Amino acid sequence: MSAHLLTQRGRLWLDGAVRTVKKAFAGLFTKAGRRRRRVEQEYHRSDESGDVVDRSSEDSFPASDPPAWTSGANHH
């Protein structure tokens, strides 16, 4: 292959890579993307400021329930 064809193929590949990256990161640079990140940050901040007892209760919910097989019936 000639150097010209290799250069042309390289540029085409690079153009495609640039389009892919721009598409992947488009949400970071748009107004809607910035708004979404701000809403997510506010949600996480409000989640962190919750009551310690409520948060601990939510975190331990599955462990605080007895297993379904402990019905209290005697099995022989």
N, CA, C and O atoms as a GROMACS GRO file, in nm:
protein
  304
    1MET      N    1   0.083  -0.118   0.000
    1MET     CA    2   0.000   0.000   0.000
    1MET      C    3   0.088   0.125   0.000
    1MET      O    4   0.196   0.128   0.059
    2SER      N    5   0.039   0.223  -0.066
    2SER     CA    6   0.117   0.346  -0.072
    2SER      C    7   0.097   0.428   0.055
    2SER      O    8   0.000   0.409   0.129
    3ALA      N    9   0.188   0.518   0.077
    3ALA     CA   10   0.181   0.604   0.196
    3ALA      C   11   0.056   0.691   0.193
    3ALA      O   12  -0.004   0.720   0.296
    4HIS      N   13   0.018   0.731   0.072
    4HIS     CA   14  -0.102   0.814   0.059
    4HIS      C   15  -0.228   0.738   0.104
    4HIS      O   16  -0.310   0.794   0.177
    5LEU      N   17  -0.242   0.614   0.062
    5LEU     CA   18  -0.358   0.534   0.103
    5LEU      C   19  -0.357   0.508   0.253
    5LEU      O   20  -0.462   0.513   0.318
    6LEU      N   21  -0.240   0.480   0.309
    6LEU     CA   22  -0.232   0.458   0.454
    6LEU      C   23  -0.270   0.584   0.531
    6LEU      O   24  -0.339   0.576   0.633
    7THR      N   25  -0.225   0.699   0.482
    7THR     CA   26  -0.260   0.826   0.547
    7THR      C   27  -0.410   0.850   0.538
    7THR      O   28  -0.472   0.893   0.636
    8GLN      N   29  -0.467   0.823   0.422
    8GLN     CA   30  -0.611   0.843   0.403
    8GLN      C   31  -0.691   0.749   0.495
    8GLN      O   32  -0.789   0.791   0.556
    9ARG      N   33  -0.650   0.624   0.503
    9ARG     CA   34  -0.719   0.528   0.591
    9ARG      C   35  -0.706   0.570   0.737
    9ARG      O   36  -0.802   0.558   0.814
   10GLY      N   37  -0.588   0.618   0.774
   10GLY     CA   38  -0.567   0.664   0.911
   10GLY      C   39  -0.657   0.782   0.945
   10GLY      O   40  -0.712   0.789   1.055
   11ARG      N   41  -0.670   0.874   0.850
   11ARG     CA   42  -0.756   0.990   0.875
   11ARG      C   43  -0.902   0.949   0.887
   11ARG      O   44  -0.975   1.000   0.972
   12LEU      N   45  -0.944   0.856   0.803
   12LEU     CA   46  -1.083   0.808   0.812
   12LEU      C   47  -1.109   0.739   0.946
   12LEU      O   48  -1.213   0.759   1.008
   13TRP      N   49  -1.012   0.659   0.989
   13TRP     CA   50  -1.027   0.592   1.118
   13TRP      C   51  -1.034   0.694   1.231
   13TRP      O   52  -1.116   0.684   1.321
   14LEU      N   53  -0.945   0.794   1.225
   14LEU     CA   54  -0.941   0.897   1.328
   14LEU      C   55  -1.071   0.978   1.330
   14LEU      O   56  -1.122   1.010   1.437
   15ASP      N   57  -1.124   1.010   1.213
   15ASP     CA   58  -1.252   1.082   1.207
   15ASP      C   59  -1.363   1.000   1.273
   15ASP      O   60  -1.446   1.054   1.347
   16GLY      N   61  -1.365   0.871   1.246
   16GLY     CA   62  -1.466   0.785   1.308
   16GLY      C   63  -1.448   0.778   1.459
   16GLY      O   64  -1.546   0.778   1.534
   17ALA      N   65  -1.324   0.771   1.504
   17ALA     CA   66  -1.297   0.766   1.648
   17ALA      C   67  -1.340   0.896   1.716
   17ALA      O   68  -1.396   0.894   1.825
   18VAL      N   69  -1.314   1.009   1.651
   18VAL     CA   70  -1.352   1.139   1.705
   18VAL      C   71  -1.505   1.148   1.716
   18VAL      O   72  -1.557   1.195   1.817
   19ARG      N   73  -1.576   1.103   1.614
   19ARG     CA   74  -1.724   1.104   1.619
   19ARG      C   75  -1.775   1.017   1.733
   19ARG      O   76  -1.868   1.055   1.804
   20THR      N   77  -1.714   0.901   1.751
   20THR     CA   78  -1.756   0.809   1.858
   20THR      C   79  -1.735   0.871   1.995
   20THR      O   80  -1.821   0.861   2.082
   21VAL      N   81  -1.621   0.933   2.015
   21VAL     CA   82  -1.592   0.996   2.145
   21VAL      C   83  -1.684   1.114   2.170
   21VAL      O   84  -1.737   1.130   2.280
   22LYS      N   85  -1.705   1.197   2.068
   22LYS     CA   86  -1.796   1.310   2.084
   22LYS      C   87  -1.937   1.263   2.120
   22LYS      O   88  -2.003   1.322   2.205
   23LYS      N   89  -1.981   1.157   2.054
   23LYS     CA   90  -2.114   1.104   2.082
   23LYS      C   91  -2.123   1.050   2.224
   23LYS      O   92  -2.224   1.069   2.292
   24ALA      N   93  -2.018   0.983   2.270
   24ALA     CA   94  -2.018   0.924   2.404
   24ALA      C   95  -2.018   1.031   2.511
   24ALA      O   96  -2.079   1.013   2.617
   25PHE      N   97  -1.951   1.143   2.487
   25PHE     CA   98  -1.938   1.246   2.589
   25PHE      C   99  -2.027   1.367   2.564
   25PHE      O  100  -2.011   1.469   2.630
   26ALA      N  101  -2.119   1.357   2.471
   26ALA     CA  102  -2.204   1.471   2.436
   26ALA      C  103  -2.285   1.519   2.556
   26ALA      O  104  -2.308   1.640   2.570
   27GLY      N  105  -2.329   1.429   2.641
   27GLY     CA  106  -2.409   1.468   2.757
   27GLY      C  107  -2.334   1.552   2.858
   27GLY      O  108  -2.396   1.622   2.938
   28LEU      N  109  -2.203   1.546   2.855
   28LEU     CA  110  -2.124   1.626   2.950
   28LEU      C  111  -2.122   1.773   2.913
   28LEU      O  112  -2.104   1.858   3.000
   29PHE      N  113  -2.140   1.803   2.786
   29PHE     CA  114  -2.121   1.938   2.740
   29PHE      C  115  -2.250   2.008   2.701
   29PHE      O  116  -2.247   2.125   2.661
   30THR      N  117  -2.362   1.941   2.712
   30THR     CA  118  -2.488   2.004   2.676
   30THR      C  119  -2.557   2.056   2.802
   30THR      O  120  -2.524   2.016   2.914
   31LYS      N  121  -2.651   2.144   2.782
   31LYS     CA  122  -2.726   2.200   2.894
   31LYS      C  123  -2.801   2.090   2.969
   31LYS      O  124  -2.805   2.088   3.092
   32ALA      N  125  -2.861   1.998   2.893
   32ALA     CA  126  -2.936   1.888   2.956
   32ALA      C  127  -2.843   1.798   3.036
   32ALA      O  128  -2.880   1.751   3.144
   33GLY      N  129  -2.723   1.773   2.985
   33GLY     CA  130  -2.627   1.690   3.057
   33GLY      C  131  -2.582   1.755   3.186
   33GLY      O  132  -2.571   1.688   3.288
   34ARG      N  133  -2.555   1.885   3.181
   34ARG     CA  134  -2.516   1.956   3.303
   34ARG      C  135  -2.630   1.957   3.404
   34ARG      O  136  -2.607   1.940   3.524
   35ARG      N  137  -2.753   1.975   3.357
   35ARG     CA  138  -2.869   1.975   3.446
   35ARG      C  139  -2.886   1.838   3.512
   35ARG      O  140  -2.914   1.828   3.632
   36ARG      N  141  -2.869   1.731   3.433
   36ARG     CA  142  -2.883   1.596   3.486
   36ARG      C  143  -2.778   1.569   3.594
   36ARG      O  144  -2.809   1.511   3.698
   37ARG      N  145  -2.653   1.611   3.569
   37ARG     CA  146  -2.548   1.591   3.670
   37ARG      C  147  -2.579   1.669   3.797
   37ARG      O  148  -2.555   1.619   3.907
   38ARG      N  149  -2.632   1.792   3.783
   38ARG     CA  150  -2.665   1.874   3.900
   38ARG      C  151  -2.777   1.807   3.981
   38ARG      O  152  -2.771   1.803   4.104
   39VAL      N  153  -2.878   1.755   3.914
   39VAL     CA  154  -2.988   1.687   3.984
   39VAL      C  155  -2.936   1.563   4.056
   39VAL      O  156  -2.975   1.537   4.170
   40GLU      N  157  -2.848   1.486   3.991
   40GLU     CA  158  -2.792   1.367   4.055
   40GLU      C  159  -2.709   1.405   4.176
   40GLU      O  160  -2.715   1.336   4.278
   41GLN      N  161  -2.631   1.512   4.168
   41GLN     CA  162  -2.550   1.556   4.282
   41GLN      C  163  -2.639   1.601   4.397
   41GLN      O  164  -2.611   1.569   4.513
   42GLU      N  165  -2.747   1.674   4.367
   42GLU     CA  166  -2.839   1.717   4.472
   42GLU      C  167  -2.906   1.597   4.538
   42GLU      O  168  -2.927   1.596   4.659
   43TYR      N  169  -2.940   1.496   4.458
   43TYR     CA  170  -3.002   1.376   4.512
   43TYR      C  171  -2.907   1.306   4.608
   43TYR      O  172  -2.947   1.265   4.717
   44HIS      N  173  -2.782   1.293   4.568
   44HIS     CA  174  -2.684   1.225   4.654
   44HIS      C  175  -2.657   1.306   4.781
   44HIS      O  176  -2.638   1.248   4.888
   45ARG      N  177  -2.655   1.439   4.770
   45ARG     CA  178  -2.637   1.522   4.888
   45ARG      C  179  -2.754   1.506   4.984
   45ARG      O  180  -2.733   1.495   5.105
   46SER      N  181  -2.876   1.505   4.933
   46SER     CA  182  -2.993   1.490   5.020
   46SER      C  183  -2.997   1.351   5.082
   46SER      O  184  -3.043   1.334   5.195
   47ASP      N  185  -2.948   1.251   5.008
   47ASP     CA  186  -2.944   1.115   5.060
   47ASP      C  187  -2.844   1.104   5.175
   47ASP      O  188  -2.867   1.031   5.271
   48GLU      N  189  -2.733   1.176   5.164
   48GLU     CA  190  -2.630   1.173   5.269
   48GLU      C  191  -2.674   1.245   5.395
   48GLU      O  192  -2.628   1.212   5.504
   49SER      N  193  -2.764   1.342   5.382
   49SER     CA  194  -2.804   1.420   5.498
   49SER      C  195  -2.922   1.357   5.572
   49SER      O  196  -2.977   1.421   5.663
   50GLY      N  197  -2.963   1.236   5.537
   50GLY     CA  198  -3.077   1.171   5.601
   50GLY      C  199  -3.048   1.134   5.745
   50GLY      O  200  -2.934   1.136   5.790
   51ASP      N  201  -3.153   1.099   5.817
   51ASP     CA  202  -3.141   1.060   5.956
   51ASP      C  203  -3.058   0.932   5.967
   51ASP      O  204  -3.076   0.839   5.888
   52VAL      N  205  -2.968   0.928   6.062
   52VAL     CA  206  -2.878   0.814   6.078
   52VAL      C  207  -2.957   0.687   6.106
   52VAL      O  208  -2.924   0.581   6.052
   53VAL      N  209  -3.060   0.695   6.191
   53VAL     CA  210  -3.140   0.578   6.225
   53VAL      C  211  -3.216   0.526   6.103
   53VAL      O  212  -3.218   0.406   6.077
   54ASP      N  213  -3.278   0.618   6.029
   54ASP     CA  214  -3.350   0.577   5.908
   54ASP      C  215  -3.257   0.513   5.807
   54ASP      O  216  -3.290   0.412   5.746
   55ARG      N  217  -3.141   0.573   5.789
   55ARG     CA  218  -3.046   0.520   5.692
   55ARG      C  219  -2.996   0.382   5.734
   55ARG      O  220  -2.986   0.292   5.651
   56SER      N  221  -2.966   0.364   5.863
   56SER     CA  222  -2.921   0.234   5.910
   56SER      C  223  -3.031   0.130   5.895
   56SER      O  224  -3.004   0.015   5.860
   57SER      N  225  -3.152   0.171   5.922
   57SER     CA  226  -3.265   0.080   5.907
   57SER      C  227  -3.282   0.036   5.762
   57SER      O  228  -3.305  -0.082   5.735
   58GLU      N  229  -3.270   0.131   5.668
   58GLU     CA  230  -3.281   0.097   5.527
   58GLU      C  231  -3.168   0.006   5.482
   58GLU      O  232  -3.188  -0.086   5.403
   59ASP      N  233  -3.047   0.033   5.532
   59ASP     CA  234  -2.931  -0.047   5.493
   59ASP      C  235  -2.940  -0.190   5.546
   59ASP      O  236  -2.889  -0.282   5.482
   60SER      N  237  -3.002  -0.209   5.660
   60SER     CA  238  -3.007  -0.343   5.720
   60SER      C  239  -3.140  -0.413   5.697
   60SER      O  240  -3.167  -0.516   5.758
   61PHE      N  241  -3.222  -0.359   5.610
   61PHE     CA  242  -3.357  -0.413   5.592
   61PHE      C  243  -3.362  -0.563   5.565
   61PHE      O  244  -3.433  -0.634   5.636
   62PRO      N  245  -3.289  -0.615   5.467
   62PRO     CA  246  -3.300  -0.760   5.444
   62PRO      C  247  -3.251  -0.842   5.563
   62PRO      O  248  -3.306  -0.949   5.589
   63ALA      N  249  -3.151  -0.794   5.634
   63ALA     CA  250  -3.096  -0.870   5.746
   63ALA      C  251  -3.188  -0.865   5.868
   63ALA      O  252  -3.179  -0.952   5.954
   64SER      N  253  -3.274  -0.765   5.877
   64SER     CA  254  -3.359  -0.753   5.994
   64SER      C  255  -3.484  -0.840   5.986
   64SER      O  256  -3.551  -0.862   6.086
   65ASP      N  257  -3.516  -0.889   5.868
   65ASP     CA  258  -3.632  -0.976   5.852
   65ASP      C  259  -3.592  -1.121   5.874
   65ASP      O  260  -3.487  -1.164   5.826
   66PRO      N  261  -3.673  -1.197   5.947
   66PRO     CA  262  -3.639  -1.339   5.964
   66PRO      C  263  -3.656  -1.414   5.832
   66PRO      O  264  -3.739  -1.374   5.750
   67PRO      N  265  -3.582  -1.519   5.811
   67PRO     CA  266  -3.599  -1.597   5.688
   67PRO      C  267  -3.740  -1.657   5.682
   67PRO      O  268  -3.802  -1.682   5.786
   68ALA      N  269  -3.789  -1.680   5.564
   68ALA     CA  270  -3.925  -1.730   5.545
   68ALA      C  271  -3.944  -1.869   5.604
   68ALA      O  272  -4.056  -1.904   5.640
   69TRP      N  273  -3.839  -1.949   5.614
   69TRP     CA  274  -3.853  -2.086   5.661
   69TRP      C  275  -3.861  -2.096   5.812
   69TRP      O  276  -3.878  -2.206   5.864
   70THR      N  277  -3.851  -1.988   5.886
   70THR     CA  278  -3.862  -1.992   6.034
   70THR      C  279  -4.005  -1.955   6.073
   70THR      O  280  -4.028  -1.849   6.132
   71SER      N  281  -4.100  -2.041   6.042
   71SER     CA  282  -4.239  -2.013   6.071
   71SER      C  283  -4.277  -2.048   6.215
   71SER      O  284  -4.387  -2.014   6.258
   72GLY      N  285  -4.191  -2.113   6.287
   72GLY     CA  286  -4.220  -2.150   6.425
   72GLY      C  287  -4.283  -2.287   6.437
   72GLY      O  288  -4.302  -2.336   6.549
   73ALA      N  289  -4.316  -2.350   6.326
   73ALA     CA  290  -4.376  -2.484   6.332
   73ALA      C  291  -4.268  -2.588   6.360
   73ALA      O  292  -4.156  -2.577   6.311
   74ASN      N  293  -4.302  -2.688   6.438
   74ASN     CA  294  -4.207  -2.796   6.467
   74ASN      C  295  -4.212  -2.897   6.354
   74ASN      O  296  -4.319  -2.944   6.316
   75HIS      N  297  -4.096  -2.928   6.303
   75HIS     CA  298  -4.085  -3.030   6.198
   75HIS      C  299  -4.015  -3.150   6.258
   75HIS      O  300  -3.913  -3.136   6.325
   76HIS      N  301  -4.068  -3.269   6.234
   76HIS     CA  302  -4.009  -3.391   6.291
   76HIS      C  303  -3.924  -3.463   6.194
   76HIS      O  304  -3.867  -3.567   6.226
   0.00000   0.00000   0.00000
